[in-house]
Amino acid sequence: MTNNNLDNSTDWAKQAYAQLKQKQEQQKKQEQQKLEQQKQEQQKKSNKS
């Protein structure tokens, strides 16, 4: 394996890792939004009764 190939594979790995992290962050945000919505809906229900 030449040095150039090594550079390419580490670049690829860095990009793949960055994309994975980004995906995880987005999923985390979506989960938090869902939880917030559920909390708000429960508060509305408890306020009505």
PQR file with spaces between the fields and no chain letter, atoms N, CA, C, O and H, PARSE charges and radii, in Angstrom:
ATOM       1  N    MET     1       0.853   -1.198    0.000 -0.4000 1.5000
ATOM       2  CA   MET     1       0.000    0.000    0.000 -0.0000 2.0000
ATOM       3  C    MET     1       0.889    1.249    0.000  0.5500 1.7000
ATOM       4  O    MET     1       1.755    1.406    0.861 -0.5500 1.4000
ATOM       5  N    THR     2       0.667    2.110   -0.952 -0.4000 1.5000
ATOM       6  CA   THR     2       1.486    3.319   -1.012 -0.0000 2.0000
ATOM       7  C    THR     2       0.966    4.334   -0.008  0.5500 1.7000
ATOM       8  O    THR     2      -0.132    4.193    0.531 -0.5500 1.4000
ATOM       9  H    THR     2      -0.036    1.983   -1.651  0.4000 1.0000
ATOM      10  N    ASN     3       1.760    5.340    0.227 -0.4000 1.5000
ATOM      11  CA   ASN     3       1.382    6.386    1.182 -0.0000 2.0000
ATOM      12  C    ASN     3       0.121    7.106    0.719  0.5500 1.7000
ATOM      13  O    ASN     3      -0.716    7.480    1.540 -0.5500 1.4000
ATOM      14  H    ASN     3       2.651    5.455   -0.211  0.4000 1.0000
ATOM      15  N    ASN     4      -0.019    7.304   -0.590 -0.4000 1.5000
ATOM      16  CA   ASN     4      -1.190    7.981   -1.139 -0.0000 2.0000
ATOM      17  C    ASN     4      -2.464    7.190   -0.863  0.5500 1.7000
ATOM      18  O    ASN     4      -3.489    7.763   -0.493 -0.5500 1.4000
ATOM      19  H    ASN     4       0.661    7.000   -1.257  0.4000 1.0000
ATOM      20  N    ASN     5      -2.398    5.882   -1.043 -0.4000 1.5000
ATOM      21  CA   ASN     5      -3.553    5.031   -0.761 -0.0000 2.0000
ATOM      22  C    ASN     5      -3.932    5.099    0.710  0.5500 1.7000
ATOM      23  O    ASN     5      -5.110    5.113    1.064 -0.5500 1.4000
ATOM      24  H    ASN     5      -1.566    5.417   -1.344  0.4000 1.0000
ATOM      25  N    LEU     6      -2.924    5.139    1.548 -0.4000 1.5000
ATOM      26  CA   LEU     6      -3.163    5.233    2.984 -0.0000 2.0000
ATOM      27  C    LEU     6      -3.888    6.539    3.308  0.5500 1.7000
ATOM      28  O    LEU     6      -4.833    6.557    4.097 -0.5500 1.4000
ATOM      29  H    LEU     6      -1.967    5.128    1.260  0.4000 1.0000
ATOM      30  N    ASP     7      -3.434    7.627    2.690 -0.4000 1.5000
ATOM      31  CA   ASP     7      -4.084    8.923    2.888 -0.0000 2.0000
ATOM      32  C    ASP     7      -5.541    8.862    2.440  0.5500 1.7000
ATOM      33  O    ASP     7      -6.430    9.361    3.131 -0.5500 1.4000
ATOM      34  H    ASP     7      -2.667    7.612    2.050  0.4000 1.0000
ATOM      35  N    ASN     8      -5.781    8.256    1.295 -0.4000 1.5000
ATOM      36  CA   ASN     8      -7.139    8.157    0.771 -0.0000 2.0000
ATOM      37  C    ASN     8      -8.046    7.372    1.703  0.5500 1.7000
ATOM      38  O    ASN     8      -9.197    7.749    1.925 -0.5500 1.4000
ATOM      39  H    ASN     8      -5.060    7.850    0.734  0.4000 1.0000
ATOM      40  N    SER     9      -7.529    6.286    2.246 -0.4000 1.5000
ATOM      41  CA   SER     9      -8.375    5.463    3.108 -0.0000 2.0000
ATOM      42  C    SER     9      -8.651    6.163    4.437  0.5500 1.7000
ATOM      43  O    SER     9      -9.740    6.023    4.994 -0.5500 1.4000
ATOM      44  H    SER     9      -6.595    5.980    2.066  0.4000 1.0000
ATOM      45  N    THR    10      -7.677    6.912    4.949 -0.4000 1.5000
ATOM      46  CA   THR    10      -7.939    7.634    6.192 -0.0000 2.0000
ATOM      47  C    THR    10      -8.905    8.786    5.942  0.5500 1.7000
ATOM      48  O    THR    10      -9.739    9.089    6.795 -0.5500 1.4000
ATOM      49  H    THR    10      -6.792    7.025    4.496  0.4000 1.0000
ATOM      50  N    ASP    11      -8.801    9.425    4.790 -0.4000 1.5000
ATOM      51  CA   ASP    11      -9.762   10.478    4.430 -0.0000 2.0000
ATOM      52  C    ASP    11     -11.166    9.903    4.354  0.5500 1.7000
ATOM      53  O    ASP    11     -12.120   10.489    4.867 -0.5500 1.4000
ATOM      54  H    ASP    11      -8.123    9.178    4.098  0.4000 1.0000
ATOM      55  N    TRP    12     -11.281    8.751    3.710 -0.4000 1.5000
ATOM      56  CA   TRP    12     -12.580    8.097    3.575 -0.0000 2.0000
ATOM      57  C    TRP    12     -13.144    7.765    4.954  0.5500 1.7000
ATOM      58  O    TRP    12     -14.325    7.986    5.224 -0.5500 1.4000
ATOM      59  H    TRP    12     -10.506    8.275    3.294  0.4000 1.0000
ATOM      60  N    ALA    13     -12.299    7.240    5.806 -0.4000 1.5000
ATOM      61  CA   ALA    13     -12.737    6.857    7.154 -0.0000 2.0000
ATOM      62  C    ALA    13     -13.192    8.090    7.937  0.5500 1.7000
ATOM      63  O    ALA    13     -14.199    8.046    8.643 -0.5500 1.4000
ATOM      64  H    ALA    13     -11.340    7.061    5.587  0.4000 1.0000
ATOM      65  N    LYS    14     -12.453    9.176    7.808 -0.4000 1.5000
ATOM      66  CA   LYS    14     -12.830   10.417    8.499 -0.0000 2.0000
ATOM      67  C    LYS    14     -14.188   10.909    8.016  0.5500 1.7000
ATOM      68  O    LYS    14     -15.028   11.319    8.818 -0.5500 1.4000
ATOM      69  H    LYS    14     -11.635    9.212    7.234  0.4000 1.0000
ATOM      70  N    GLN    15     -14.399   10.868    6.714 -0.4000 1.5000
ATOM      71  CA   GLN    15     -15.668   11.326    6.150 -0.0000 2.0000
ATOM      72  C    GLN    15     -16.811   10.431    6.608  0.5500 1.7000
ATOM      73  O    GLN    15     -17.876   10.922    6.982 -0.5500 1.4000
ATOM      74  H    GLN    15     -13.717   10.535    6.063  0.4000 1.0000
ATOM      75  N    ALA    16     -16.595    9.125    6.581 -0.4000 1.5000
ATOM      76  CA   ALA    16     -17.632    8.175    6.986 -0.0000 2.0000
ATOM      77  C    ALA    16     -17.981    8.401    8.460  0.5500 1.7000
ATOM      78  O    ALA    16     -19.151    8.388    8.840 -0.5500 1.4000
ATOM      79  H    ALA    16     -15.730    8.726    6.277  0.4000 1.0000
ATOM      80  N    TYR    17     -16.959    8.605    9.274 -0.4000 1.5000
ATOM      81  CA   TYR    17     -17.180    8.836   10.707 -0.0000 2.0000
ATOM      82  C    TYR    17     -17.934   10.135   10.937  0.5500 1.7000
ATOM      83  O    TYR    17     -18.844   10.195   11.765 -0.5500 1.4000
ATOM      84  H    TYR    17     -16.008    8.615    8.965  0.4000 1.0000
ATOM      85  N    ALA    18     -17.555   11.171   10.204 -0.4000 1.5000
ATOM      86  CA   ALA    18     -18.228   12.472   10.345 -0.0000 2.0000
ATOM      87  C    ALA    18     -19.697   12.354    9.959  0.5500 1.7000
ATOM      88  O    ALA    18     -20.563   12.920   10.625 -0.5500 1.4000
ATOM      89  H    ALA    18     -16.816   11.122    9.532  0.4000 1.0000
ATOM      90  N    GLN    19     -19.978   11.623    8.888 -0.4000 1.5000
ATOM      91  CA   GLN    19     -21.362   11.433    8.453 -0.0000 2.0000
ATOM      92  C    GLN    19     -22.153   10.646    9.492  0.5500 1.7000
ATOM      93  O    GLN    19     -23.312   10.957    9.767 -0.5500 1.4000
ATOM      94  H    GLN    19     -19.273   11.163    8.347  0.4000 1.0000
ATOM      95  N    LEU    20     -21.528    9.641   10.057 -0.4000 1.5000
ATOM      96  CA   LEU    20     -22.188    8.832   11.079 -0.0000 2.0000
ATOM      97  C    LEU    20     -22.528    9.692   12.295  0.5500 1.7000
ATOM      98  O    LEU    20     -23.638    9.625   12.822 -0.5500 1.4000
ATOM      99  H    LEU    20     -20.586    9.389    9.834  0.4000 1.0000
ATOM     100  N    LYS    21     -21.571   10.493   12.728 -0.4000 1.5000
ATOM     101  CA   LYS    21     -21.797   11.366   13.876 -0.0000 2.0000
ATOM     102  C    LYS    21     -22.940   12.331   13.589  0.5500 1.7000
ATOM     103  O    LYS    21     -23.793   12.569   14.445 -0.5500 1.4000
ATOM     104  H    LYS    21     -20.669   10.548   12.299  0.4000 1.0000
ATOM     105  N    GLN    22     -22.951   12.880   12.391 -0.4000 1.5000
ATOM     106  CA   GLN    22     -23.984   13.836   11.993 -0.0000 2.0000
ATOM     107  C    GLN    22     -25.364   13.168   12.029  0.5500 1.7000
ATOM     108  O    GLN    22     -26.336   13.749   12.514 -0.5500 1.4000
ATOM     109  H    GLN    22     -22.258   12.687   11.696  0.4000 1.0000
ATOM     110  N    LYS    23     -25.430   11.954   11.515 -0.4000 1.5000
ATOM     111  CA   LYS    23     -26.680   11.196   11.502 -0.0000 2.0000
ATOM     112  C    LYS    23     -27.165   10.961   12.934  0.5500 1.7000
ATOM     113  O    LYS    23     -28.348   11.123   13.234 -0.5500 1.4000
ATOM     114  H    LYS    23     -24.641   11.483   11.121  0.4000 1.0000
ATOM     115  N    GLN    24     -26.243   10.580   13.804 -0.4000 1.5000
ATOM     116  CA   GLN    24     -26.598   10.320   15.196 -0.0000 2.0000
ATOM     117  C    GLN    24     -27.119   11.586   15.869  0.5500 1.7000
ATOM     118  O    GLN    24     -28.079   11.536   16.638 -0.5500 1.4000
ATOM     119  H    GLN    24     -25.283   10.448   13.560  0.4000 1.0000
ATOM     120  N    GLU    25     -26.485   12.721   15.577 -0.4000 1.5000
ATOM     121  CA   GLU    25     -26.934   13.996   16.150 -0.0000 2.0000
ATOM     122  C    GLU    25     -28.356   14.319   15.698  0.5500 1.7000
ATOM     123  O    GLU    25     -29.185   14.752   16.499 -0.5500 1.4000
ATOM     124  H    GLU    25     -25.705   12.762   14.952  0.4000 1.0000
ATOM     125  N    GLN    26     -28.632   14.106   14.414 -0.4000 1.5000
ATOM     126  CA   GLN    26     -29.974   14.375   13.882 -0.0000 2.0000
ATOM     127  C    GLN    26     -31.009   13.478   14.544  0.5500 1.7000
ATOM     128  O    GLN    26     -32.100   13.931   14.890 -0.5500 1.4000
ATOM     129  H    GLN    26     -27.958   13.754   13.763  0.4000 1.0000
ATOM     130  N    GLN    27     -30.668   12.207   14.720 -0.4000 1.5000
ATOM     131  CA   GLN    27     -31.597   11.274   15.363 -0.0000 2.0000
ATOM     132  C    GLN    27     -31.852   11.686   16.804  0.5500 1.7000
ATOM     133  O    GLN    27     -32.978   11.604   17.294 -0.5500 1.4000
ATOM     134  H    GLN    27     -29.782   11.839   14.440  0.4000 1.0000
ATOM     135  N    LYS    28     -30.797   12.131   17.476 -0.4000 1.5000
ATOM     136  CA   LYS    28     -30.925   12.585   18.860 -0.0000 2.0000
ATOM     137  C    LYS    28     -31.882   13.772   18.939  0.5500 1.7000
ATOM     138  O    LYS    28     -32.752   13.814   19.808 -0.5500 1.4000
ATOM     139  H    LYS    28     -29.882   12.198   17.077  0.4000 1.0000
ATOM     140  N    LYS    29     -31.722   14.727   18.040 -0.4000 1.5000
ATOM     141  CA   LYS    29     -32.579   15.907   18.016 -0.0000 2.0000
ATOM     142  C    LYS    29     -34.031   15.518   17.777  0.5500 1.7000
ATOM     143  O    LYS    29     -34.935   16.035   18.434 -0.5500 1.4000
ATOM     144  H    LYS    29     -31.015   14.692   17.334  0.4000 1.0000
ATOM     145  N    GLN    30     -34.251   14.606   16.836 -0.4000 1.5000
ATOM     146  CA   GLN    30     -35.610   14.158   16.531 -0.0000 2.0000
ATOM     147  C    GLN    30     -36.234   13.484   17.745  0.5500 1.7000
ATOM     148  O    GLN    30     -37.409   13.703   18.041 -0.5500 1.4000
ATOM     149  H    GLN    30     -33.517   14.187   16.302  0.4000 1.0000
ATOM     150  N    GLU    31     -35.457   12.667   18.450 -0.4000 1.5000
ATOM     151  CA   GLU    31     -35.965   11.994   19.641 -0.0000 2.0000
ATOM     152  C    GLU    31     -36.344   13.021   20.707  0.5500 1.7000
ATOM     153  O    GLU    31     -37.382   12.890   21.355 -0.5500 1.4000
ATOM     154  H    GLU    31     -34.503   12.489   18.209  0.4000 1.0000
ATOM     155  N    GLN    32     -35.510   14.035   20.887 -0.4000 1.5000
ATOM     156  CA   GLN    32     -35.783   15.068   21.880 -0.0000 2.0000
ATOM     157  C    GLN    32     -37.043   15.839   21.524  0.5500 1.7000
ATOM     158  O    GLN    32     -37.840   16.173   22.401 -0.5500 1.4000
ATOM     159  H    GLN    32     -34.666   14.141   20.360  0.4000 1.0000
ATOM     160  N    GLN    33     -37.224   16.121   20.241 -0.4000 1.5000
ATOM     161  CA   GLN    33     -38.418   16.835   19.799 -0.0000 2.0000
ATOM     162  C    GLN    33     -39.664   16.000   20.074  0.5500 1.7000
ATOM     163  O    GLN    33     -40.682   16.532   20.519 -0.5500 1.4000
ATOM     164  H    GLN    33     -36.576   15.850   19.529  0.4000 1.0000
ATOM     165  N    LYS    34     -39.592   14.707   19.814 -0.4000 1.5000
ATOM     166  CA   LYS    34     -40.722   13.811   20.074 -0.0000 2.0000
ATOM     167  C    LYS    34     -41.064   13.824   21.560  0.5500 1.7000
ATOM     168  O    LYS    34     -42.233   13.913   21.936 -0.5500 1.4000
ATOM     169  H    LYS    34     -38.765   14.275   19.453  0.4000 1.0000
ATOM     170  N    LEU    35     -40.038   13.735   22.400 -0.4000 1.5000
ATOM     171  CA   LEU    35     -40.263   13.733   23.843 -0.0000 2.0000
ATOM     172  C    LEU    35     -40.911   15.039   24.285  0.5500 1.7000
ATOM     173  O    LEU    35     -41.824   15.038   25.111 -0.5500 1.4000
ATOM     174  H    LEU    35     -39.089   13.663   22.095  0.4000 1.0000
ATOM     175  N    GLU    36     -40.436   16.148   23.734 -0.4000 1.5000
ATOM     176  CA   GLU    36     -41.010   17.454   24.077 -0.0000 2.0000
ATOM     177  C    GLU    36     -42.483   17.513   23.688  0.5500 1.7000
ATOM     178  O    GLU    36     -43.313   17.991   24.460 -0.5500 1.4000
ATOM     179  H    GLU    36     -39.695   16.148   23.063  0.4000 1.0000
ATOM     180  N    GLN    37     -42.803   17.030   22.501 -0.4000 1.5000
ATOM     181  CA   GLN    37     -44.187   17.030   22.033 -0.0000 2.0000
ATOM     182  C    GLN    37     -45.063   16.179   22.948  0.5500 1.7000
ATOM     183  O    GLN    37     -46.179   16.570   23.289 -0.5500 1.4000
ATOM     184  H    GLN    37     -42.129   16.641   21.874  0.4000 1.0000
ATOM     185  N    GLN    38     -44.556   15.025   23.338 -0.4000 1.5000
ATOM     186  CA   GLN    38     -45.316   14.144   24.222 -0.0000 2.0000
ATOM     187  C    GLN    38     -45.561   14.823   25.573  0.5500 1.7000
ATOM     188  O    GLN    38     -46.658   14.740   26.126 -0.5500 1.4000
ATOM     189  H    GLN    38     -43.650   14.708   23.061  0.4000 1.0000
ATOM     190  N    LYS    39     -44.537   15.491   26.095 -0.4000 1.5000
ATOM     191  CA   LYS    39     -44.680   16.209   27.368 -0.0000 2.0000
ATOM     192  C    LYS    39     -45.764   17.270   27.250  0.5500 1.7000
ATOM     193  O    LYS    39     -46.631   17.384   28.116 -0.5500 1.4000
ATOM     194  H    LYS    39     -43.646   15.558   25.646  0.4000 1.0000
ATOM     195  N    GLN    40     -45.708   18.050   26.165 -0.4000 1.5000
ATOM     196  CA   GLN    40     -46.677   19.123   25.960 -0.0000 2.0000
ATOM     197  C    GLN    40     -48.089   18.570   25.844  0.5500 1.7000
ATOM     198  O    GLN    40     -49.028   19.144   26.396 -0.5500 1.4000
ATOM     199  H    GLN    40     -45.004   17.957   25.461  0.4000 1.0000
ATOM     200  N    GLU    41     -48.247   17.465   25.134 -0.4000 1.5000
ATOM     201  CA   GLU    41     -49.566   16.860   24.977 -0.0000 2.0000
ATOM     202  C    GLU    41     -50.094   16.369   26.324  0.5500 1.7000
ATOM     203  O    GLU    41     -51.281   16.516   26.617 -0.5500 1.4000
ATOM     204  H    GLU    41     -47.485   16.999   24.686  0.4000 1.0000
ATOM     205  N    GLN    42     -49.225   15.790   27.135 -0.4000 1.5000
ATOM     206  CA   GLN    42     -49.644   15.314   28.451 -0.0000 2.0000
ATOM     207  C    GLN    42     -50.033   16.490   29.349  0.5500 1.7000
ATOM     208  O    GLN    42     -50.981   16.393   30.128 -0.5500 1.4000
ATOM     209  H    GLN    42     -48.261   15.670   26.896  0.4000 1.0000
ATOM     210  N    GLN    43     -49.301   17.598   29.237 -0.4000 1.5000
ATOM     211  CA   GLN    43     -49.630   18.774   30.029 -0.0000 2.0000
ATOM     212  C    GLN    43     -51.003   19.314   29.613  0.5500 1.7000
ATOM     213  O    GLN    43     -51.802   19.705   30.464 -0.5500 1.4000
ATOM     214  H    GLN    43     -48.531   17.677   28.603  0.4000 1.0000
ATOM     215  N    LYS    44     -51.265   19.333   28.342 -0.4000 1.5000
ATOM     216  CA   LYS    44     -52.564   19.799   27.842 -0.0000 2.0000
ATOM     217  C    LYS    44     -53.685   18.931   28.394  0.5500 1.7000
ATOM     218  O    LYS    44     -54.719   19.434   28.834 -0.5500 1.4000
ATOM     219  H    LYS    44     -50.616   19.016   27.651  0.4000 1.0000
ATOM     220  N    LYS    45     -53.463   17.618   28.365 -0.4000 1.5000
ATOM     221  CA   LYS    45     -54.473   16.683   28.866 -0.0000 2.0000
ATOM     222  C    LYS    45     -54.714   16.893   30.363  0.5500 1.7000
ATOM     223  O    LYS    45     -55.857   16.902   30.821 -0.5500 1.4000
ATOM     224  H    LYS    45     -52.623   17.210   28.009  0.4000 1.0000
ATOM     225  N    SER    46     -53.640   17.058   31.108 -0.4000 1.5000
ATOM     226  CA   SER    46     -53.784   17.202   32.570 -0.0000 2.0000
ATOM     227  C    SER    46     -54.386   18.572   32.905  0.5500 1.7000
ATOM     228  O    SER    46     -55.057   18.710   33.928 -0.5500 1.4000
ATOM     229  H    SER    46     -52.712   17.050   30.735  0.4000 1.0000
ATOM     230  N    ASN    47     -54.163   19.572   32.074 -0.4000 1.5000
ATOM     231  CA   ASN    47     -54.760   20.888   32.298 -0.0000 2.0000
ATOM     232  C    ASN    47     -56.273   20.872   32.068  0.5500 1.7000
ATOM     233  O    ASN    47     -57.028   21.574   32.740 -0.5500 1.4000
ATOM     234  H    ASN    47     -53.618   19.460   31.243  0.4000 1.0000
ATOM     235  N    LYS    48     -56.689   20.060   31.111 -0.4000 1.5000
ATOM     236  CA   LYS    48     -58.118   19.997   30.774 -0.0000 2.0000
ATOM     237  C    LYS    48     -58.929   19.323   31.886  0.5500 1.7000
ATOM     238  O    LYS    48     -60.059   19.732   32.151 -0.5500 1.4000
ATOM     239  H    LYS    48     -56.076   19.489   30.565  0.4000 1.0000
ATOM     240  N    SER    49     -58.381   18.319   32.526 -0.4000 1.5000
ATOM     241  CA   SER    49     -59.142   17.568   33.518 -0.0000 2.0000
ATOM     242  C    SER    49     -59.137   18.204   34.896  0.5500 1.7000
ATOM     243  O    SER    49     -59.743   17.669   35.824 -0.5500 1.4000
ATOM     244  H    SER    49     -57.463   17.987   32.310  0.4000 1.0000
